[in-house]
Every structure is written in structure tokens, then in C-alpha cells.
């Protein structure tokens, strides 16, 4: 299962929770209008 989270901003903890639950069985995709949003670097 792949998950897309939009407008992630600084929600790195939220992405970490999703990534843990996916347990390698899918991809976590993040999107934000700011290319420097910290959470973008947490996603796959």
C-alpha cells in the first residue's frame, strides 16, 4: 500500500509513525509547496 500525505510541513513524527506501520510493505510519499519542509526528507 502506498500512502500520500500532502502539506506535511514539519510533521516528521507523523511520517515516522506511518513508516513504522507500513513496515516496508509500501511507500510513504510526502508533498509540500515548500521544498525545504523538514518532513519531505523523512518520506520515501
mmCIF file as Biopython writes it, N, C-alpha, C and O atoms, coordinates in Angstrom:
data_model
#
loop_
_atom_site.group_PDB
_atom_site.id
_atom_site.type_symbol
_atom_site.label_atom_id
_atom_site.label_alt_id
_atom_site.label_comp_id
_atom_site.label_asym_id
_atom_site.label_entity_id
_atom_site.label_seq_id
_atom_site.pdbx_PDB_ins_code
_atom_site.Cartn_x
_atom_site.Cartn_y
_atom_site.Cartn_z
_atom_site.occupancy
_atom_site.B_iso_or_equiv
_atom_site.auth_seq_id
_atom_site.auth_asym_id
_atom_site.pdbx_PDB_model_num
ATOM 1   N N  . UNK A ? 1  ? 0.849  -1.162 0.000  1.0 0.0 1  A 1 
ATOM 2   C CA . UNK A ? 1  ? 0.000  0.000  0.000  1.0 0.0 1  A 1 
ATOM 3   C C  . UNK A ? 1  ? 0.900  1.233  0.000  1.0 0.0 1  A 1 
ATOM 4   O O  . UNK A ? 1  ? 1.857  1.303  0.772  1.0 0.0 1  A 1 
ATOM 5   N N  . UNK A ? 2  ? 0.607  2.176  -0.838 1.0 0.0 2  A 1 
ATOM 6   C CA . UNK A ? 2  ? 1.321  3.445  -0.876 1.0 0.0 2  A 1 
ATOM 7   C C  . UNK A ? 2  ? 0.441  4.521  -0.257 1.0 0.0 2  A 1 
ATOM 8   O O  . UNK A ? 2  ? -0.775 4.537  -0.451 1.0 0.0 2  A 1 
ATOM 9   N N  . UNK A ? 3  ? 1.075  5.422  0.493  1.0 0.0 3  A 1 
ATOM 10  C CA . UNK A ? 3  ? 0.339  6.488  1.170  1.0 0.0 3  A 1 
ATOM 11  C C  . UNK A ? 3  ? 0.927  7.831  0.759  1.0 0.0 3  A 1 
ATOM 12  O O  . UNK A ? 3  ? 2.143  8.025  0.790  1.0 0.0 3  A 1 
ATOM 13  N N  . UNK A ? 4  ? 0.053  8.755  0.373  1.0 0.0 4  A 1 
ATOM 14  C CA . UNK A ? 4  ? 0.446  10.115 0.020  1.0 0.0 4  A 1 
ATOM 15  C C  . UNK A ? 4  ? -0.073 11.050 1.100  1.0 0.0 4  A 1 
ATOM 16  O O  . UNK A ? 4  ? -1.267 11.066 1.400  1.0 0.0 4  A 1 
ATOM 17  N N  . UNK A ? 5  ? 0.830  11.829 1.681  1.0 0.0 5  A 1 
ATOM 18  C CA . UNK A ? 5  ? 0.442  12.830 2.672  1.0 0.0 5  A 1 
ATOM 19  C C  . UNK A ? 5  ? 0.824  14.189 2.104  1.0 0.0 5  A 1 
ATOM 20  O O  . UNK A ? 5  ? 1.986  14.431 1.776  1.0 0.0 5  A 1 
ATOM 21  N N  . UNK A ? 6  ? -0.159 15.071 1.990  1.0 0.0 6  A 1 
ATOM 22  C CA . UNK A ? 6  ? 0.084  16.392 1.412  1.0 0.0 6  A 1 
ATOM 23  C C  . UNK A ? 6  ? 0.202  17.436 2.515  1.0 0.0 6  A 1 
ATOM 24  O O  . UNK A ? 6  ? -0.292 17.241 3.626  1.0 0.0 6  A 1 
ATOM 25  N N  . UNK A ? 7  ? 0.859  18.544 2.198  1.0 0.0 7  A 1 
ATOM 26  C CA . UNK A ? 7  ? 1.072  19.650 3.139  1.0 0.0 7  A 1 
ATOM 27  C C  . UNK A ? 7  ? 1.700  19.154 4.438  1.0 0.0 7  A 1 
ATOM 28  O O  . UNK A ? 7  ? 1.194  19.436 5.524  1.0 0.0 7  A 1 
ATOM 29  N N  . UNK A ? 8  ? 2.796  18.420 4.326  1.0 0.0 8  A 1 
ATOM 30  C CA . UNK A ? 8  ? 3.408  17.810 5.500  1.0 0.0 8  A 1 
ATOM 31  C C  . UNK A ? 8  ? 4.112  18.811 6.402  1.0 0.0 8  A 1 
ATOM 32  O O  . UNK A ? 8  ? 4.085  18.657 7.623  1.0 0.0 8  A 1 
ATOM 33  N N  . UNK A ? 9  ? 4.735  19.822 5.838  1.0 0.0 9  A 1 
ATOM 34  C CA . UNK A ? 9  ? 5.392  20.842 6.647  1.0 0.0 9  A 1 
ATOM 35  C C  . UNK A ? 9  ? 6.403  20.261 7.619  1.0 0.0 9  A 1 
ATOM 36  O O  . UNK A ? 9  ? 7.392  19.653 7.211  1.0 0.0 9  A 1 
ATOM 37  N N  . UNK A ? 10 ? 6.143  20.456 8.933  1.0 0.0 10 A 1 
ATOM 38  C CA . UNK A ? 10 ? 7.066  19.982 9.969  1.0 0.0 10 A 1 
ATOM 39  C C  . UNK A ? 10 ? 6.581  18.714 10.656 1.0 0.0 10 A 1 
ATOM 40  O O  . UNK A ? 10 ? 7.068  18.387 11.738 1.0 0.0 10 A 1 
ATOM 41  N N  . UNK A ? 11 ? 5.659  18.008 10.075 1.0 0.0 11 A 1 
ATOM 42  C CA . UNK A ? 11 ? 5.064  16.824 10.719 1.0 0.0 11 A 1 
ATOM 43  C C  . UNK A ? 11 ? 5.918  15.570 10.528 1.0 0.0 11 A 1 
ATOM 44  O O  . UNK A ? 11 ? 5.431  14.554 10.032 1.0 0.0 11 A 1 
ATOM 45  N N  . UNK A ? 12 ? 7.167  15.641 10.916 1.0 0.0 12 A 1 
ATOM 46  C CA . UNK A ? 12 ? 8.063  14.498 10.742 1.0 0.0 12 A 1 
ATOM 47  C C  . UNK A ? 12 ? 7.633  13.312 11.595 1.0 0.0 12 A 1 
ATOM 48  O O  . UNK A ? 12 ? 7.753  12.165 11.164 1.0 0.0 12 A 1 
ATOM 49  N N  . UNK A ? 13 ? 7.139  13.574 12.790 1.0 0.0 13 A 1 
ATOM 50  C CA . UNK A ? 13 ? 6.726  12.481 13.682 1.0 0.0 13 A 1 
ATOM 51  C C  . UNK A ? 13 ? 5.576  11.692 13.061 1.0 0.0 13 A 1 
ATOM 52  O O  . UNK A ? 13 ? 5.546  10.466 13.160 1.0 0.0 13 A 1 
ATOM 53  N N  . UNK A ? 14 ? 4.641  12.375 12.428 1.0 0.0 14 A 1 
ATOM 54  C CA . UNK A ? 14 ? 3.514  11.702 11.772 1.0 0.0 14 A 1 
ATOM 55  C C  . UNK A ? 14 ? 4.014  10.755 10.678 1.0 0.0 14 A 1 
ATOM 56  O O  . UNK A ? 14 ? 3.540  9.624  10.563 1.0 0.0 14 A 1 
ATOM 57  N N  . UNK A ? 15 ? 4.962  11.219 9.888  1.0 0.0 15 A 1 
ATOM 58  C CA . UNK A ? 15 ? 5.513  10.372 8.833  1.0 0.0 15 A 1 
ATOM 59  C C  . UNK A ? 15 ? 6.273  9.185  9.408  1.0 0.0 15 A 1 
ATOM 60  O O  . UNK A ? 15 ? 6.227  8.091  8.847  1.0 0.0 15 A 1 
ATOM 61  N N  . UNK A ? 16 ? 6.965  9.390  10.513 1.0 0.0 16 A 1 
ATOM 62  C CA . UNK A ? 16 ? 7.681  8.282  11.152 1.0 0.0 16 A 1 
ATOM 63  C C  . UNK A ? 16 ? 6.712  7.212  11.633 1.0 0.0 16 A 1 
ATOM 64  O O  . UNK A ? 16 ? 6.996  6.021  11.509 1.0 0.0 16 A 1 
ATOM 65  N N  . UNK A ? 17 ? 5.570  7.621  12.179 1.0 0.0 17 A 1 
ATOM 66  C CA . UNK A ? 17 ? 4.554  6.656  12.622 1.0 0.0 17 A 1 
ATOM 67  C C  . UNK A ? 17 ? 4.028  5.833  11.441 1.0 0.0 17 A 1 
ATOM 68  O O  . UNK A ? 17 ? 3.921  4.610  11.527 1.0 0.0 17 A 1 
ATOM 69  N N  . UNK A ? 18 ? 3.704  6.510  10.353 1.0 0.0 18 A 1 
ATOM 70  C CA . UNK A ? 18 ? 3.203  5.812  9.166  1.0 0.0 18 A 1 
ATOM 71  C C  . UNK A ? 18 ? 4.261  4.855  8.617  1.0 0.0 18 A 1 
ATOM 72  O O  . UNK A ? 18 ? 3.950  3.722  8.248  1.0 0.0 18 A 1 
ATOM 73  N N  . UNK A ? 19 ? 5.507  5.314  8.565  1.0 0.0 19 A 1 
ATOM 74  C CA . UNK A ? 19 ? 6.587  4.490  8.032  1.0 0.0 19 A 1 
ATOM 75  C C  . UNK A ? 19 ? 6.775  3.224  8.874  1.0 0.0 19 A 1 
ATOM 76  O O  . UNK A ? 19 ? 7.008  2.139  8.341  1.0 0.0 19 A 1 
ATOM 77  N N  . UNK A ? 20 ? 6.671  3.380  10.183 1.0 0.0 20 A 1 
ATOM 78  C CA . UNK A ? 20 ? 6.803  2.232  11.085 1.0 0.0 20 A 1 
ATOM 79  C C  . UNK A ? 20 ? 5.679  1.223  10.848 1.0 0.0 20 A 1 
ATOM 80  O O  . UNK A ? 20 ? 5.927  0.018  10.802 1.0 0.0 20 A 1 
ATOM 81  N N  . UNK A ? 21 ? 4.458  1.707  10.698 1.0 0.0 21 A 1 
ATOM 82  C CA . UNK A ? 21 ? 3.313  0.820  10.498 1.0 0.0 21 A 1 
ATOM 83  C C  . UNK A ? 21 ? 3.326  0.153  9.122  1.0 0.0 21 A 1 
ATOM 84  O O  . UNK A ? 21 ? 2.851  -0.974 8.979  1.0 0.0 21 A 1 
ATOM 85  N N  . UNK A ? 22 ? 3.861  0.833  8.115  1.0 0.0 22 A 1 
ATOM 86  C CA . UNK A ? 22 ? 3.963  0.226  6.784  1.0 0.0 22 A 1 
ATOM 87  C C  . UNK A ? 22 ? 4.936  -0.951 6.799  1.0 0.0 22 A 1 
ATOM 88  O O  . UNK A ? 22 ? 4.756  -1.924 6.067  1.0 0.0 22 A 1 
ATOM 89  N N  . UNK A ? 23 ? 5.957  -0.853 7.629  1.0 0.0 23 A 1 
ATOM 90  C CA . UNK A ? 23 ? 6.906  -1.953 7.827  1.0 0.0 23 A 1 
ATOM 91  C C  . UNK A ? 23 ? 7.483  -2.473 6.507  1.0 0.0 23 A 1 
ATOM 92  O O  . UNK A ? 23 ? 7.645  -3.678 6.320  1.0 0.0 23 A 1 
ATOM 93  N N  . UNK A ? 24 ? 7.791  -1.538 5.590  1.0 0.0 24 A 1 
ATOM 94  C CA . UNK A ? 24 ? 8.398  -1.928 4.324  1.0 0.0 24 A 1 
ATOM 95  C C  . UNK A ? 24 ? 7.441  -2.502 3.292  1.0 0.0 24 A 1 
ATOM 96  O O  . UNK A ? 24 ? 7.882  -2.952 2.234  1.0 0.0 24 A 1 
ATOM 97  N N  . UNK A ? 25 ? 6.144  -2.496 3.573  1.0 0.0 25 A 1 
ATOM 98  C CA . UNK A ? 25 ? 5.169  -3.078 2.650  1.0 0.0 25 A 1 
ATOM 99  C C  . UNK A ? 25 ? 4.576  -2.062 1.682  1.0 0.0 25 A 1 
ATOM 100 O O  . UNK A ? 25 ? 3.635  -2.378 0.954  1.0 0.0 25 A 1 
ATOM 101 N N  . UNK A ? 26 ? 5.107  -0.870 1.667  1.0 0.0 26 A 1 
ATOM 102 C CA . UNK A ? 26 ? 4.608  0.158  0.766  1.0 0.0 26 A 1 
ATOM 103 C C  . UNK A ? 26 ? 5.506  1.372  0.829  1.0 0.0 26 A 1 
ATOM 104 O O  . UNK A ? 26 ? 6.536  1.367  1.503  1.0 0.0 26 A 1 
ATOM 105 N N  . UNK A ? 27 ? 5.107  2.406  0.123  1.0 0.0 27 A 1 
ATOM 106 C CA . UNK A ? 27 ? 5.885  3.640  0.107  1.0 0.0 27 A 1 
ATOM 107 C C  . UNK A ? 27 ? 5.100  4.753  0.770  1.0 0.0 27 A 1 
ATOM 108 O O  . UNK A ? 27 ? 3.875  4.821  0.676  1.0 0.0 27 A 1 
ATOM 109 N N  . UNK A ? 28 ? 5.837  5.621  1.443  1.0 0.0 28 A 1 
ATOM 110 C CA . UNK A ? 28 ? 5.261  6.804  2.055  1.0 0.0 28 A 1 
ATOM 111 C C  . UNK A ? 28 ? 5.727  7.999  1.234  1.0 0.0 28 A 1 
ATOM 112 O O  . UNK A ? 28 ? 6.922  8.285  1.159  1.0 0.0 28 A 1 
ATOM 113 N N  . UNK A ? 29 ? 4.779  8.689  0.624  1.0 0.0 29 A 1 
ATOM 114 C CA . UNK A ? 29 ? 5.089  9.810  -0.257 1.0 0.0 29 A 1 
ATOM 115 C C  . UNK A ? 29 ? 4.572  11.085 0.397  1.0 0.0 29 A 1 
ATOM 116 O O  . UNK A ? 29 ? 3.416  11.155 0.816  1.0 0.0 29 A 1 
ATOM 117 N N  . UNK A ? 30 ? 5.438  12.089 0.478  1.0 0.0 30 A 1 
ATOM 118 C CA . UNK A ? 30 ? 5.073  13.358 1.099  1.0 0.0 30 A 1 
ATOM 119 C C  . UNK A ? 30 ? 5.140  14.471 0.057  1.0 0.0 30 A 1 
ATOM 120 O O  . UNK A ? 30 ? 5.962  14.438 -0.858 1.0 0.0 30 A 1 
ATOM 121 N N  . UNK A ? 31 ? 4.261  15.454 0.217  1.0 0.0 31 A 1 
ATOM 122 C CA . UNK A ? 31 ? 4.242  16.596 -0.693 1.0 0.0 31 A 1 
ATOM 123 C C  . UNK A ? 31 ? 4.018  17.880 0.101  1.0 0.0 31 A 1 
ATOM 124 O O  . UNK A ? 31 ? 3.272  17.901 1.079  1.0 0.0 31 A 1 
ATOM 125 N N  . UNK A ? 32 ? 4.674  18.937 -0.337 1.0 0.0 32 A 1 
ATOM 126 C CA . UNK A ? 32 ? 4.503  20.248 0.280  1.0 0.0 32 A 1 
ATOM 127 C C  . UNK A ? 32 ? 4.923  21.296 -0.740 1.0 0.0 32 A 1 
ATOM 128 O O  . UNK A ? 32 ? 5.759  21.023 -1.602 1.0 0.0 32 A 1 
ATOM 129 N N  . UNK A ? 33 ? 4.353  22.487 -0.650 1.0 0.0 33 A 1 
ATOM 130 C CA . UNK A ? 33 ? 4.707  23.541 -1.608 1.0 0.0 33 A 1 
ATOM 131 C C  . UNK A ? 33 ? 6.085  24.140 -1.299 1.0 0.0 33 A 1 
ATOM 132 O O  . UNK A ? 33 ? 6.693  24.769 -2.165 1.0 0.0 33 A 1 
ATOM 133 N N  . UNK A ? 34 ? 6.577  23.948 -0.070 1.0 0.0 34 A 1 
ATOM 134 C CA . UNK A ? 34 ? 7.895  24.446 0.329  1.0 0.0 34 A 1 
ATOM 135 C C  . UNK A ? 34 ? 8.919  23.323 0.163  1.0 0.0 34 A 1 
ATOM 136 O O  . UNK A ? 34 ? 8.817  22.289 0.824  1.0 0.0 34 A 1 
ATOM 137 N N  . UNK A ? 35 ? 9.896  23.518 -0.706 1.0 0.0 35 A 1 
ATOM 138 C CA . UNK A ? 35 ? 10.878 22.452 -0.951 1.0 0.0 35 A 1 
ATOM 139 C C  . UNK A ? 35 ? 11.801 22.218 0.241  1.0 0.0 35 A 1 
ATOM 140 O O  . UNK A ? 35 ? 12.534 21.229 0.270  1.0 0.0 35 A 1 
ATOM 141 N N  . UNK A ? 36 ? 11.774 23.112 1.219  1.0 0.0 36 A 1 
ATOM 142 C CA . UNK A ? 36 ? 12.613 22.958 2.407  1.0 0.0 36 A 1 
ATOM 143 C C  . UNK A ? 36 ? 11.843 22.416 3.607  1.0 0.0 36 A 1 
ATOM 144 O O  . UNK A ? 36 ? 12.371 22.411 4.719  1.0 0.0 36 A 1 
ATOM 145 N N  . UNK A ? 37 ? 10.623 21.967 3.409  1.0 0.0 37 A 1 
ATOM 146 C CA . UNK A ? 37 ? 9.822  21.417 4.510  1.0 0.0 37 A 1 
ATOM 147 C C  . UNK A ? 37 ? 10.540 20.194 5.091  1.0 0.0 37 A 1 
ATOM 148 O O  . UNK A ? 37 ? 10.859 19.261 4.354  1.0 0.0 37 A 1 
ATOM 149 N N  . UNK A ? 38 ? 10.795 20.189 6.393  1.0 0.0 38 A 1 
ATOM 150 C CA . UNK A ? 38 ? 11.561 19.100 7.020  1.0 0.0 38 A 1 
ATOM 151 C C  . UNK A ? 38 ? 10.983 17.705 6.794  1.0 0.0 38 A 1 
ATOM 152 O O  . UNK A ? 38 ? 11.743 16.751 6.625  1.0 0.0 38 A 1 
ATOM 153 N N  . UNK A ? 39 ? 9.687  17.568 6.787  1.0 0.0 39 A 1 
ATOM 154 C CA . UNK A ? 39 ? 9.066  16.245 6.661  1.0 0.0 39 A 1 
ATOM 155 C C  . UNK A ? 39 ? 9.289  15.624 5.285  1.0 0.0 39 A 1 
ATOM 156 O O  . UNK A ? 39 ? 9.189  14.406 5.142  1.0 0.0 39 A 1 
ATOM 157 N N  . UNK A ? 40 ? 9.585  16.422 4.287  1.0 0.0 40 A 1 
ATOM 158 C CA . UNK A ? 40 ? 9.840  15.874 2.949  1.0 0.0 40 A 1 
ATOM 159 C C  . UNK A ? 40 ? 11.040 14.934 2.949  1.0 0.0 40 A 1 
ATOM 160 O O  . UNK A ? 40 ? 11.113 14.012 2.136  1.0 0.0 40 A 1 
ATOM 161 N N  . UNK A ? 41 ? 11.966 15.166 3.850  1.0 0.0 41 A 1 
ATOM 162 C CA . UNK A ? 41 ? 13.185 14.364 3.894  1.0 0.0 41 A 1 
ATOM 163 C C  . UNK A ? 41 ? 13.030 13.107 4.741  1.0 0.0 41 A 1 
ATOM 164 O O  . UNK A ? 41 ? 13.949 12.292 4.816  1.0 0.0 41 A 1 
ATOM 165 N N  . UNK A ? 42 ? 11.873 12.946 5.380  1.0 0.0 42 A 1 
ATOM 166 C CA . UNK A ? 42 ? 11.586 11.754 6.175  1.0 0.0 42 A 1 
ATOM 167 C C  . UNK A ? 42 ? 10.908 10.685 5.327  1.0 0.0 42 A 1 
ATOM 168 O O  . UNK A ? 42 ? 11.050 9.493  5.598  1.0 0.0 42 A 1 
ATOM 169 N N  . UNK A ? 43 ? 10.180 11.101 4.316  1.0 0.0 43 A 1 
ATOM 170 C CA . UNK A ? 43 ? 9.411  10.166 3.478  1.0 0.0 43 A 1 
ATOM 171 C C  . UNK A ? 43 ? 10.318 9.385  2.538  1.0 0.0 43 A 1 
ATOM 172 O O  . UNK A ? 43 ? 11.502 9.687  2.391  1.0 0.0 43 A 1 
ATOM 173 N N  . UNK A ? 44 ? 9.720  8.355  1.897  1.0 0.0 44 A 1 
ATOM 174 C CA . UNK A ? 44 ? 10.462 7.558  0.911  1.0 0.0 44 A 1 
ATOM 175 C C  . UNK A ? 44 ? 10.650 8.401  -0.285 1.0 0.0 44 A 1 
ATOM 176 O O  . UNK A ? 44 ? 11.249 7.958  -1.265 1.0 0.0 44 A 1 
#
